[in-house]
Amino acid sequence: MESDNSSAIKKIVLPIALIFGAGRIIFDLIPKIAGANSKVYYATFLVAFVFEVLAIIYIIKKYKKSQNNSINLKEALIVGVMFMVIVGGLYAIQSYLYDVYIDPEFQRETALEWANLYGKSGDVEKMMNEGDRIQETSSIFSIISSILKFSLLGILVSFIVGTIVRNR
């Protein structure tokens, strides 16, 4: 029975997560390539998060329907976290490759532009000059930390959605 649930989760989550992961990559690259300002770039994070929440809701409901309208909180958490780990992993690898090999100054310039909007560019510049990075992208650790952030979001959203959906 447990094997059937695991297989059903993979069958439902994997294709949707791969599509959303590719979409997240494209959605992240467009403002970078287009040279959009920091407001537009950071706004894409919020928009992507909204779509990811909607995807988690959809996937949990789809999984519940495939299990004769039965789901427990553990299954909901597995579904949501698996989705976010895949999306986050794909996004993190792309972001790492872009920030290290394609445009190493992108994060620095975007952070300074954002800080200028709020009169904090001096503080940001000082931190960068002292070696403290706003977003460290020069190591594999950045990929792992990004996946962890996505996982935590997946846990939070899946917990809320799973609690609501399992009781309906």
ZARO-625376 format. One record per atom (N, C-alpha, C, O): x, y, z; residue number from 1. Coordinates in Angstrom, 3 decimals, decimal comma. Layout:
N
east; north; up; num
X; Y; Z; NUM
...
//
This chain:
168
east; north; up; num
0,828; -1,202; 0,000; 1
0,000; 0,000; 0,000; 1
0,872; 1,267; 0,000; 1
0,616; 2,215; -0,742; 1
1,913; 1,255; 0,855; 2
2,821; 2,401; 0,929; 2
3,519; 2,620; -0,404; 2
3,736; 3,759; -0,816; 2
3,869; 1,534; -1,077; 3
4,518; 1,616; -2,384; 3
3,588; 2,235; -3,421; 3
4,027; 3,002; -4,278; 3
2,304; 1,899; -3,339; 4
1,328; 2,478; -4,260; 4
1,213; 3,985; -4,057; 4
1,134; 4,743; -5,024; 4
1,203; 4,410; -2,807; 5
1,121; 5,840; -2,512; 5
2,353; 6,565; -3,031; 5
2,246; 7,642; -3,618; 5
3,518; 5,974; -2,814; 6
4,767; 6,577; -3,280; 6
4,777; 6,685; -4,803; 6
5,188; 7,704; -5,358; 6
4,334; 5,656; -5,454; 7
4,270; 5,657; -6,909; 7
3,280; 6,707; -7,415; 7
3,553; 7,412; -8,386; 7
2,135; 6,804; -6,752; 8
1,128; 7,797; -7,144; 8
1,656; 9,219; -6,949; 8
1,418; 10,101; -7,774; 8
2,372; 9,424; -5,850; 9
2,932; 10,752; -5,589; 9
3,917; 11,127; -6,693; 9
3,851; 12,226; -7,243; 9
4,827; 10,212; -7,015; 10
5,813; 10,480; -8,064; 10
5,131; 10,732; -9,407; 10
5,506; 11,646; -10,141; 10
4,133; 9,919; -9,719; 11
3,436; 10,023; -11,003; 11
2,716; 11,365; -11,141; 11
2,641; 11,926; -12,234; 11
2,196; 11,867; -10,045; 12
1,458; 13,130; -10,081; 12
2,399; 14,324; -9,963; 12
2,275; 15,286; -10,720; 12
3,328; 14,272; -9,031; 13
4,170; 15,437; -8,720; 13
5,260; 15,670; -9,756; 13
5,455; 16,803; -10,194; 13
5,961; 14,643; -10,149; 14
7,145; 14,806; -10,993; 14
6,893; 15,579; -12,290; 14
7,619; 16,537; -12,556; 14
5,906; 15,215; -13,109; 15
5,728; 15,974; -14,351; 15
5,359; 17,436; -14,116; 15
5,843; 18,327; -14,814; 15
4,502; 17,674; -13,132; 16
4,091; 19,054; -12,856; 16
5,268; 19,853; -12,312; 16
5,455; 21,012; -12,681; 16
6,062; 19,242; -11,437; 17
7,219; 19,927; -10,863; 17
8,261; 20,255; -11,933; 17
8,859; 21,331; -11,907; 17
8,475; 19,354; -12,854; 18
9,441; 19,614; -13,933; 18
8,967; 20,764; -14,820; 18
9,768; 21,602; -15,236; 18
7,678; 20,803; -15,107; 19
7,124; 21,900; -15,919; 19
7,263; 23,221; -15,162; 19
7,700; 24,221; -15,730; 19
6,892; 23,222; -13,884; 20
7,005; 24,445; -13,082; 20
8,465; 24,857; -12,882; 20
8,778; 26,047; -12,851; 20
9,359; 23,869; -12,744; 21
10,783; 24,180; -12,618; 21
11,311; 24,875; -13,870; 21
12,045; 25,859; -13,785; 21
10,929; 24,353; -15,024; 22
11,335; 24,988; -16,283; 22
10,727; 26,379; -16,403; 22
11,390; 27,318; -16,843; 22
9,468; 26,506; -16,011; 23
8,817; 27,812; -16,033; 23
9,479; 28,805; -15,093; 23
9,630; 29,981; -15,422; 23
9,871; 28,321; -13,924; 24
10,541; 29,180; -12,929; 24
11,875; 29,673; -13,472; 24
12,252; 30,826; -13,261; 24
12,584; 28,798; -14,170; 25
13,863; 29,177; -14,777; 25
13,645; 30,255; -15,827; 25
14,339; 31,272; -15,830; 25
12,698; 30,039; -16,706; 26
12,396; 31,021; -17,761; 26
11,949; 32,342; -17,136; 26
12,379; 33,417; -17,554; 26
11,080; 32,242; -16,130; 27
10,559; 33,435; -15,457; 27
11,676; 34,208; -14,767; 27
11,590; 35,430; -14,647; 27
12,710; 33,529; -14,316; 28
13,849; 34,188; -13,682; 28
14,799; 34,781; -14,718; 28
15,374; 35,846; -14,496; 28
14,964; 34,103; -15,836; 29
15,912; 34,563; -16,852; 29
15,419; 35,765; -17,653; 29
16,220; 36,602; -18,070; 29
14,123; 35,856; -17,868; 30
13,597; 36,938; -18,711; 30
14,002; 38,323; -18,192; 30
14,551; 39,110; -18,962; 30
13,754; 38,652; -16,914; 31
14,169; 39,985; -16,470; 31
15,687; 40,164; -16,444; 31
16,181; 41,273; -16,645; 31
16,428; 39,085; -16,200; 32
17,895; 39,185; -16,212; 32
18,385; 39,523; -17,610; 32
19,191; 40,436; -17,788; 32
17,903; 38,794; -18,590; 33
18,341; 39,004; -19,970; 33
17,834; 40,343; -20,516; 33
18,531; 41,022; -21,270; 33
16,615; 40,709; -20,124; 34
16,026; 41,959; -20,605; 34
16,605; 43,186; -19,910; 34
16,344; 44,315; -20,325; 34
17,388; 42,972; -18,861; 35
17,967; 44,103; -18,137; 35
16,935; 44,881; -17,335; 35
17,057; 46,093; -17,164; 35
15,928; 44,187; -16,849; 36
14,870; 44,850; -16,074; 36
15,437; 45,401; -14,773; 36
16,476; 44,950; -14,291; 36
14,738; 46,382; -14,215; 37
15,209; 46,964; -12,961; 37
14,954; 46,009; -11,791; 37
14,299; 44,978; -11,945; 37
15,480; 46,370; -10,629; 38
15,411; 45,484; -9,468; 38
13,978; 45,253; -8,994; 38
13,656; 44,171; -8,503; 38
13,119; 46,255; -9,136; 39
11,720; 46,073; -8,725; 39
11,052; 44,969; -9,549; 39
10,355; 44,113; -9,005; 39
11,267; 44,998; -10,832; 40
10,681; 43,989; -11,713; 40
11,278; 42,624; -11,387; 40
10,552; 41,636; -11,277; 40
12,606; 42,566; -11,234; 41
13,256; 41,290; -10,948; 41
12,740; 40,691; -9,642; 41
12,378; 39,515; -9,604; 41
12,703; 41,478; -8,583; 42
12,261; 40,942; -7,297; 42
10,756; 40,665; -7,273; 42
10,295; 39,817; -6,509; 42
9,999; 41,365; -8,095; 43
8,556; 41,102; -8,195; 43
8,297; 39,718; -8,782; 43
7,280; 39,093; -8,481; 43
9,214; 39,242; -9,618; 44
9,036; 37,904; -10,194; 44
9,054; 36,826; -9,109; 44
8,434; 35,775; -9,271; 44
9,759; 37,079; -8,008; 45
9,789; 36,111; -6,914; 45
8,398; 35,963; -6,303; 45
7,957; 34,851; -6,013; 45
7,715; 37,080; -6,109; 46
6,369; 37,049; -5,528; 46
5,388; 36,369; -6,479; 46
4,586; 35,536; -6,058; 46
5,453; 36,717; -7,733; 47
4,555; 36,117; -8,726; 47
4,800; 34,609; -8,816; 47
3,851; 33,826; -8,849; 47
6,064; 34,208; -8,855; 48
6,394; 32,782; -8,919; 48
5,883; 32,062; -7,680; 48
5,363; 30,951; -7,781; 48
6,023; 32,682; -6,511; 49
5,548; 32,064; -5,272; 49
4,038; 31,842; -5,316; 49
3,559; 30,790; -4,891; 49
3,293; 32,801; -5,815; 50
1,838; 32,654; -5,920; 50
1,500; 31,461; -6,821; 50
0,634; 30,653; -6,485; 50
2,182; 31,353; -7,959; 51
1,939; 30,214; -8,855; 51
2,335; 28,892; -8,207; 51
1,671; 27,876; -8,414; 51
3,402; 28,900; -7,433; 52
3,825; 27,679; -6,751; 52
2,812; 27,254; -5,688; 52
2,548; 26,062; -5,522; 52
2,249; 28,215; -4,974; 53
1,204; 27,895; -3,993; 53
-0,005; 27,303; -4,705; 53
-0,558; 26,296; -4,262; 53
-0,411; 27,916; -5,795; 54
-1,542; 27,384; -6,563; 54
-1,250; 25,981; -7,083; 54
-2,137; 25,128; -7,109; 54
-0,011; 25,743; -7,495; 55
0,371; 24,409; -7,974; 55
0,312; 23,388; -6,845; 55
-0,139; 22,263; -7,057; 55
0,755; 23,759; -5,661; 56
0,698; 22,845; -4,522; 56
-0,753; 22,509; -4,192; 56
-1,080; 21,352; -3,927; 56
-1,607; 23,500; -4,206; 57
-3,040; 23,250; -3,960; 57
-3,572; 22,269; -4,991; 57
-4,244; 21,295; -4,652; 57
-3,265; 22,537; -6,249; 58
-3,737; 21,673; -7,331; 58
-3,210; 20,245; -7,175; 58
-3,974; 19,289; -7,305; 58
-1,935; 20,095; -6,903; 59
-1,316; 18,768; -6,803; 59
-1,881; 17,990; -5,614; 59
-2,160; 16,796; -5,726; 59
-2,045; 18,659; -4,492; 60
-2,590; 17,968; -3,316; 60
-4,015; 17,513; -3,589; 60
-4,389; 16,394; -3,238; 60
-4,810; 18,370; -4,213; 61
-6,185; 17,979; -4,546; 61
-6,200; 16,831; -5,567; 61
-7,005; 15,907; -5,460; 61
-5,310; 16,902; -6,545; 62
-5,234; 15,846; -7,556; 62
-4,804; 14,529; -6,913; 62
-5,347; 13,475; -7,241; 62
-3,850; 14,582; -6,015; 63
-3,407; 13,369; -5,329; 63
-4,539; 12,804; -4,476; 63
-4,769; 11,595; -4,467; 63
-5,238; 13,670; -3,768; 64
-6,356; 13,222; -2,930; 64
-7,406; 12,515; -3,785; 64
-7,918; 11,460; -3,410; 64
-7,717; 13,105; -4,931; 65
-8,713; 12,508; -5,832; 65
-8,249; 11,137; -6,328; 65
-9,059; 10,221; -6,472; 65
-6,951; 10,994; -6,588; 66
-6,418; 9,712; -7,055; 66
-6,421; 8,648; -5,961; 66
-6,288; 7,460; -6,254; 66
-6,569; 9,058; -4,724; 67
-6,572; 8,138; -3,581; 67
-7,975; 7,988; -2,995; 67
-8,134; 7,867; -1,781; 67
-8,972; 7,997; -3,844; 68
-10,374; 7,856; -3,420; 68
-10,782; 8,938; -2,428; 68
-11,431; 8,663; -1,419; 68
-10,392; 10,164; -2,732; 69
-10,698; 11,332; -1,907; 69
-10,227; 11,176; -0,456; 69
-10,903; 11,592; 0,486; 69
-9,072; 10,577; -0,313; 70
-8,488; 10,399; 1,016; 70
-7,027; 10,855; 0,993; 70
-6,257; 10,462; 0,116; 70
-6,668; 11,668; 1,945; 71
-5,283; 12,123; 2,078; 71
-5,031; 12,417; 3,545; 71
-5,904; 12,926; 4,248; 71
-3,834; 12,095; 3,996; 72
-3,479; 12,476; 5,355; 72
-2,439; 13,592; 5,281; 72
-1,917; 13,901; 4,210; 72
-2,154; 14,178; 6,410; 73
-1,249; 15,324; 6,442; 73
0,162; 14,949; 5,984; 73
0,831; 15,744; 5,324; 73
0,609; 13,758; 6,327; 74
1,942; 13,308; 5,910; 74
2,046; 13,265; 4,387; 74
3,038; 13,719; 3,816; 74
1,028; 12,724; 3,736; 75
1,033; 12,651; 2,274; 75
1,012; 14,054; 1,659; 75
1,715; 14,322; 0,684; 75
0,208; 14,935; 2,230; 76
0,152; 16,308; 1,723; 76
1,515; 16,986; 1,843; 76
1,949; 17,697; 0,936; 76
2,181; 16,759; 2,973; 77
3,514; 17,343; 3,160; 77
4,519; 16,773; 2,163; 77
5,333; 17,510; 1,607; 77
4,462; 15,471; 1,939; 78
5,378; 14,842; 0,981; 78
5,139; 15,405; -0,419; 78
6,090; 15,726; -1,132; 78
3,890; 15,524; -0,806; 79
3,552; 16,049; -2,128; 79
4,083; 17,467; -2,297; 79
4,754; 17,768; -3,285; 79
3,789; 18,333; -1,343; 80
4,206; 19,732; -1,453; 80
5,702; 19,924; -1,383; 80
6,266; 20,710; -2,144; 80
6,351; 19,213; -0,478; 81
7,797; 19,360; -0,337; 81
8,516; 18,790; -1,551; 81
9,482; 19,378; -2,037; 81
8,051; 17,654; -2,040; 82
8,661; 17,063; -3,235; 82
8,570; 18,044; -4,411; 82
9,542; 18,242; -5,141; 82
7,416; 18,641; -4,582; 83
7,224; 19,633; -5,640; 83
8,213; 20,783; -5,484; 83
8,898; 21,152; -6,439; 83
8,286; 21,345; -4,287; 84
9,139; 22,510; -4,066; 84
10,628; 22,161; -4,145; 84
11,422; 22,992; -4,586; 84
11,022; 20,969; -3,733; 85
12,426; 20,569; -3,841; 85
12,836; 20,482; -5,311; 85
13,924; 20,922; -5,683; 85
11,976; 19,921; -6,131; 86
12,293; 19,809; -7,561; 86
12,348; 21,197; -8,204; 86
13,309; 21,518; -8,903; 86
11,337; 22,006; -7,971; 87
11,315; 23,365; -8,533; 87
12,502; 24,164; -8,002; 87
13,211; 24,819; -8,765; 87
12,711; 24,105; -6,689; 88
13,812; 24,842; -6,073; 88
15,170; 24,368; -6,537; 88
16,078; 25,176; -6,736; 88
15,319; 23,070; -6,711; 89
16,594; 22,536; -7,185; 89
16,924; 23,002; -8,591; 89
18,048; 23,422; -8,867; 89
15,950; 22,929; -9,472; 90
16,164; 23,397; -10,850; 90
16,478; 24,889; -10,879; 90
17,397; 25,334; -11,567; 90
15,692; 25,655; -10,116; 91
15,914; 27,102; -10,056; 91
17,300; 27,416; -9,484; 91
18,013; 28,263; -10,023; 91
17,683; 26,744; -8,402; 92
18,954; 27,018; -7,735; 92
20,139; 26,723; -8,643; 92
21,105; 27,485; -8,673; 92
20,069; 25,624; -9,382; 93
21,162; 25,272; -10,303; 93
21,273; 26,320; -11,404; 93
22,373; 26,768; -11,729; 93
20,136; 26,714; -11,978; 94
20,155; 27,737; -13,020; 94
20,690; 29,054; -12,481; 94
21,504; 29,706; -13,134; 94
20,245; 29,448; -11,308; 95
20,672; 30,713; -10,715; 95
22,174; 30,697; -10,433; 95
22,876; 31,673; -10,700; 95
22,649; 29,592; -9,898; 96
24,079; 29,445; -9,628; 96
24,889; 29,576; -10,913; 96
25,866; 30,323; -10,966; 96
24,476; 28,844; -11,947; 97
25,207; 28,890; -13,215; 97
25,194; 30,294; -13,817; 97
26,210; 30,765; -14,327; 97
24,049; 30,952; -13,757; 98
23,940; 32,308; -14,315; 98
24,818; 33,274; -13,534; 98
25,580; 34,046; -14,116; 98
24,703; 33,222; -12,199; 99
25,410; 34,187; -11,363; 99
26,916; 33,955; -11,315; 99
27,668; 34,895; -11,055; 99
27,371; 32,745; -11,556; 100
28,798; 32,459; -11,500; 100
29,450; 32,549; -12,883; 100
30,552; 33,082; -13,013; 100
28,778; 32,031; -13,912; 101
29,426; 31,921; -15,214; 101
28,929; 32,912; -16,267; 101
29,686; 33,279; -17,165; 101
27,695; 33,342; -16,175; 102
27,157; 34,211; -17,228; 102
27,273; 35,686; -16,851; 102
27,793; 36,484; -17,632; 102
26,797; 36,054; -15,669; 103
26,841; 37,452; -15,242; 103
27,157; 37,524; -13,748; 103
26,252; 37,679; -12,929; 103
28,436; 37,411; -13,392; 104
28,826; 37,392; -11,978; 104
28,482; 38,674; -11,208; 104
28,400; 38,645; -9,980; 104
28,284; 39,776; -11,896; 105
27,978; 41,040; -11,216; 105
26,480; 41,296; -11,059; 105
26,077; 42,283; -10,443; 105
25,662; 40,413; -11,613; 106
24,222; 40,657; -11,603; 106
23,665; 40,849; -10,189; 106
22,966; 41,828; -9,930; 106
23,964; 39,934; -9,284; 107
23,411; 40,020; -7,933; 107
23,886; 41,285; -7,222; 107
23,110; 41,938; -6,524; 107
25,143; 41,625; -7,396; 108
25,699; 42,825; -6,756; 108
24,998; 44,087; -7,276; 108
24,569; 44,940; -6,499; 108
24,894; 44,186; -8,588; 109
24,265; 45,368; -9,191; 109
22,794; 45,476; -8,804; 109
22,311; 46,569; -8,508; 109
22,084; 44,362; -8,803; 110
20,665; 44,366; -8,457; 110
20,467; 44,741; -6,993; 110
19,559; 45,505; -6,666; 110
21,307; 44,208; -6,114; 111
21,207; 44,537; -4,683; 111
21,497; 46,013; -4,443; 111
20,821; 46,655; -3,639; 111
22,496; 46,554; -5,133; 112
22,810; 47,983; -4,981; 112
21,677; 48,861; -5,519; 112
21,330; 49,876; -4,914; 112
21,109; 48,467; -6,649; 113
19,986; 49,235; -7,205; 113
18,807; 49,222; -6,235; 113
18,174; 50,253; -6,005; 113
18,517; 48,053; -5,670; 114
17,416; 47,925; -4,709; 114
17,702; 48,780; -3,471; 114
16,817; 49,471; -2,966; 114
18,934; 48,728; -2,993; 115
19,322; 49,499; -1,810; 115
19,234; 50,997; -2,083; 115
18,870; 51,764; -1,192; 115
19,560; 51,421; -3,293; 116
19,458; 52,833; -3,652; 116
18,029; 53,343; -3,534; 116
17,806; 54,508; -3,205; 116
17,068; 52,477; -3,801; 117
15,660; 52,872; -3,695; 117
15,298; 53,268; -2,273; 117
14,389; 54,070; -2,058; 117
16,009; 52,706; -1,303; 118
15,688; 52,945; 0,103; 118
16,799; 53,674; 0,841; 118
16,818; 53,695; 2,072; 118
17,731; 54,278; 0,092; 119
18,783; 55,073; 0,700; 119
19,783; 54,275; 1,509; 119
20,427; 54,824; 2,403; 119
19,927; 53,008; 1,220; 120
20,825; 52,142; 1,982; 120
22,007; 51,645; 1,160; 120
22,669; 50,685; 1,553; 120
22,279; 52,282; 0,027; 121
23,342; 51,771; -0,844; 121
24,699; 51,820; -0,165; 121
25,537; 50,951; -0,406; 121
24,933; 52,811; 0,675; 122
26,204; 52,895; 1,397; 122
26,413; 51,693; 2,292; 122
27,510; 51,136; 2,351; 122
25,356; 51,290; 2,994; 123
25,447; 50,113; 3,869; 123
25,715; 48,846; 3,069; 123
26,538; 48,018; 3,461; 123
25,022; 48,698; 1,951; 124
25,195; 47,517; 1,117; 124
26,596; 47,502; 0,521; 124
27,261; 46,466; 0,511; 124
27,035; 48,632; 0,033; 125
28,386; 48,729; -0,545; 125
29,434; 48,384; 0,495; 125
30,391; 47,671; 0,193; 125
29,270; 48,874; 1,708; 126
30,214; 48,588; 2,790; 126
30,253; 47,090; 3,094; 126
31,327; 46,512; 3,256; 126
29,077; 46,468; 3,171; 127
29,026; 45,029; 3,437; 127
29,735; 44,252; 2,336; 127
30,472; 43,305; 2,610; 127
29,510; 44,657; 1,091; 128
30,132; 43,950; -0,032; 128
31,641; 44,148; -0,036; 128
32,393; 43,220; -0,335; 128
32,083; 45,356; 0,297; 129
33,516; 45,618; 0,325; 129
34,218; 44,865; 1,451; 129
35,397; 44,527; 1,342; 129
33,485; 44,605; 2,534; 130
34,055; 43,862; 3,650; 130
34,015; 42,359; 3,410; 130
34,509; 41,585; 4,231; 130
33,439; 41,948; 2,304; 131
33,417; 40,529; 1,971; 131
32,119; 39,843; 2,337; 131
31,933; 38,678; 1,988; 131
31,218; 40,516; 3,024; 132
29,922; 39,925; 3,345; 132
29,027; 40,102; 2,136; 132
28,748; 41,225; 1,716; 132
28,582; 38,994; 1,582; 133
27,752; 39,041; 0,388; 133
26,284; 39,068; 0,766; 133
25,866; 38,406; 1,716; 133
25,502; 39,837; 0,017; 134
24,055; 39,845; 0,224; 134
23,491; 38,480; -0,123; 134
22,696; 37,921; 0,631; 134
23,893; 37,954; -1,241; 135
23,468; 36,608; -1,620; 135
24,698; 35,892; -2,148; 135
25,206; 36,206; -3,225; 135
25,159; 34,944; -1,388; 136
26,357; 34,196; -1,778; 136
25,997; 33,213; -2,884; 136
25,167; 32,323; -2,702; 136
26,644; 33,394; -4,042; 137
26,335; 32,516; -5,167; 137
27,575; 31,844; -5,719; 137
27,542; 31,288; -6,817; 137
28,663; 31,887; -4,977; 138
29,897; 31,352; -5,527; 138
30,236; 29,960; -5,016; 138
31,374; 29,511; -5,155; 138
29,277; 29,281; -4,434; 139
29,567; 27,940; -3,949; 139
28,347; 27,042; -4,079; 139
27,223; 27,502; -4,276; 139
28,607; 25,760; -3,964; 140
27,530; 24,775; -4,002; 140
26,601; 24,984; -2,800; 140
25,428; 24,615; -2,841; 140
27,134; 25,574; -1,746; 141
26,317; 25,853; -0,563; 141
25,109; 26,710; -0,924; 141
24,042; 26,554; -0,330; 141
25,262; 27,604; -1,883; 142
24,137; 28,449; -2,282; 142
23,011; 27,623; -2,881; 142
21,838; 27,945; -2,692; 142
23,354; 26,560; -3,603; 143
22,330; 25,680; -4,176; 143
21,589; 24,963; -3,053; 143
20,359; 24,895; -3,049; 143
22,347; 24,432; -2,110; 144
21,737; 23,709; -0,985; 144
20,862; 24,630; -0,156; 144
19,750; 24,255; 0,215; 144
21,346; 25,832; 0,142; 145
20,541; 26,748; 0,953; 145
19,280; 27,187; 0,214; 145
18,237; 27,383; 0,838; 145
19,362; 27,342; -1,086; 146
18,184; 27,704; -1,868; 146
17,153; 26,576; -1,848; 146
15,957; 26,827; -1,700; 146
17,614; 25,340; -1,997; 147
16,701; 24,194; -1,941; 147
16,052; 24,106; -0,563; 147
14,866; 23,794; -0,454; 147
16,823; 24,380; 0,487; 148
16,257; 24,370; 1,842; 148
15,173; 25,433; 2,002; 148
14,146; 25,186; 2,634; 148
15,399; 26,607; 1,435; 149
14,386; 27,674; 1,501; 149
13,104; 27,241; 0,789; 149
12,003; 27,438; 1,304; 149
13,252; 26,658; -0,384; 150
12,083; 26,175; -1,114; 150
11,379; 25,072; -0,325; 150
10,150; 25,018; -0,285; 150
12,168; 24,190; 0,306; 151
11,594; 23,099; 1,104; 151
10,789; 23,641; 2,276; 151
9,695; 23,155; 2,565; 151
11,331; 24,641; 2,944; 152
10,602; 25,234; 4,076; 152
9,296; 25,868; 3,625; 152
8,272; 25,743; 4,297; 152
9,333; 26,545; 2,490; 153
8,090; 27,093; 1,933; 153
7,117; 25,964; 1,595; 153
5,914; 26,076; 1,830; 153
7,652; 24,881; 1,042; 154
6,816; 23,722; 0,716; 154
6,177; 23,124; 1,953; 154
5,004; 22,750; 1,924; 154
6,934; 23,026; 3,047; 155
6,389; 22,495; 4,300; 155
5,265; 23,388; 4,798; 155
4,190; 22,903; 5,149; 155
5,511; 24,682; 4,830; 156
4,511; 25,624; 5,348; 156
3,232; 25,593; 4,516; 156
2,136; 25,445; 5,056; 156
3,377; 25,732; 3,213; 157
2,204; 25,765; 2,340; 157
1,482; 24,423; 2,364; 157
0,254; 24,389; 2,443; 157
2,211; 23,330; 2,298; 158
1,598; 21,998; 2,299; 158
0,888; 21,697; 3,602; 158
-0,156; 21,045; 3,609; 158
1,441; 22,162; 4,692; 159
0,796; 21,959; 5,982; 159
-0,562; 22,658; 6,020; 159
-1,565; 22,079; 6,440; 159
-0,572; 23,894; 5,578; 160
-1,834; 24,667; 5,573; 160
-2,833; 24,035; 4,601; 160
-3,983; 23,781; 4,959; 160
-2,388; 23,788; 3,379; 161
-3,277; 23,228; 2,354; 161
-3,720; 21,822; 2,755; 161
-4,897; 21,482; 2,635; 161
-2,784; 21,011; 3,227; 162
-3,113; 19,639; 3,631; 162
-4,113; 19,593; 4,763; 162
-5,005; 18,745; 4,770; 162
-3,975; 20,495; 5,721; 163
-4,922; 20,551; 6,835; 163
-6,316; 20,905; 6,349; 163
-7,300; 20,339; 6,826; 163
-6,411; 21,821; 5,420; 164
-7,714; 22,227; 4,897; 164
-8,309; 21,136; 4,001; 164
-9,473; 20,766; 4,152; 164
-7,500; 20,624; 3,068; 165
-7,989; 19,677; 2,060; 165
-8,370; 18,322; 2,680; 165
-9,359; 17,715; 2,267; 165
-7,616; 17,855; 3,638; 166
-7,925; 16,526; 4,201; 166
-9,233; 16,520; 4,966; 166
-9,860; 15,471; 5,108; 166
-9,653; 17,665; 5,456; 167
-10,898; 17,743; 6,225; 167
-12,122; 18,027; 5,363; 167
-13,244; 18,063; 5,869; 167
-11,918; 18,224; 4,096; 168
-13,064; 18,517; 3,200; 168
-13,567; 17,257; 2,566; 168
-14,518; 17,296; 1,786; 168
//
